[in-house]
């Protein structure tokens, strides 16, 4: 009986010693005990009997997620940029961004809006261009400063809401409303409303679409780095008339649906971004094309409501039914985006500006005028 107890005790000690070790040896193959950490392994020197502890260094790269996960769920939750050299990867609507730079929330000549979205990031070339535009608009076109909308996320990629493009850090939305002569708080920047430039679906409001707006759009299109600028078709038509016909800078201005309270600036692929795919010069940007749009849009607007309904029903009947496009997965993006997603985050963020959380003392916050909120505008142009 005593021998049995003694053998049982020795077996328990042996099993306990093995269980305490994170690695069990079975037939010469390492089997990891999932209940214990794997960073440290214990080895016993047979001669000295001393225990040596070897600790594995933590990897800076995160575990790669499944390639079948929707890419917007991965990139949309990233809060910091990838610690990689700056590079725009892929296409404007299908790619990602390495080494993003933050547009500071507040500059001398600009204020970034909707900060809760965390979309004031871009390729360093884009950030530099936005800052240059803001300074030039202030110094040469007499603007107080710019209100800057979305650029992209810290690592680019598809977004949880909103834009289909803005994925590679080369797109920027700039409001067509002048910056107030004060620093707005974070709360104000979430609620402060842009102003629609349209009087109706065919024309701009001359009281709002002033020469200062015209000069700002012209200046943005004049930069060599800019590939195209998207504005509402009615704004494009007004620009052509105010310019007196076709001009070199107007060839970069493209009619896009919506875009009646901001312009969408898109720059060319910057040097060093070997995986970036550009678009070239936009087509259909002549004054003649704008006049044709206006004639067609006006003819549609002048139709009786019953005729519009009949033609719309007939067009819908002829139109082929298309299945909704599946969400872009990580596998659908360029392979380099997997490296961007799993790269460690950059710890140091440059030019961080702390904004006032509450309303500035002694300053009155004025609400936008009732007619300043953009009204719904029918889509009269095809998406480019």
Secondary structure as GFF3:
##gff-version 3
##sequence-region A 1 384
A	DSSP	alpha_helix	2	20	.	.	.	ID=ss1
A	DSSP	beta_strand	23	26	.	.	.	ID=ss2
A	DSSP	beta_strand	29	32	.	.	.	ID=ss3
A	DSSP	beta_strand	40	44	.	.	.	ID=ss4
A	DSSP	beta_strand	51	55	.	.	.	ID=ss5
A	DSSP	alpha_helix	71	75	.	.	.	ID=ss6
A	DSSP	beta_strand	87	91	.	.	.	ID=ss7
A	DSSP	beta_strand	94	98	.	.	.	ID=ss8
A	DSSP	beta_strand	101	102	.	.	.	ID=ss9
A	DSSP	beta_strand	110	112	.	.	.	ID=ss10
A	DSSP	three_ten_helix	115	117	.	.	.	ID=ss11
A	DSSP	beta_strand	121	122	.	.	.	ID=ss12
A	DSSP	alpha_helix	124	141	.	.	.	ID=ss13
A	DSSP	beta_strand	146	148	.	.	.	ID=ss14
A	DSSP	beta_strand	171	175	.	.	.	ID=ss15
A	DSSP	alpha_helix	186	191	.	.	.	ID=ss16
A	DSSP	alpha_helix	211	222	.	.	.	ID=ss17
A	DSSP	beta_strand	226	231	.	.	.	ID=ss18
A	DSSP	alpha_helix	233	243	.	.	.	ID=ss19
A	DSSP	three_ten_helix	249	252	.	.	.	ID=ss20
A	DSSP	beta_strand	253	255	.	.	.	ID=ss21
A	DSSP	beta_strand	262	267	.	.	.	ID=ss22
A	DSSP	alpha_helix	287	301	.	.	.	ID=ss23
A	DSSP	alpha_helix	305	318	.	.	.	ID=ss24
A	DSSP	three_ten_helix	330	332	.	.	.	ID=ss25
A	DSSP	alpha_helix	336	342	.	.	.	ID=ss26
A	DSSP	three_ten_helix	370	372	.	.	.	ID=ss27
###
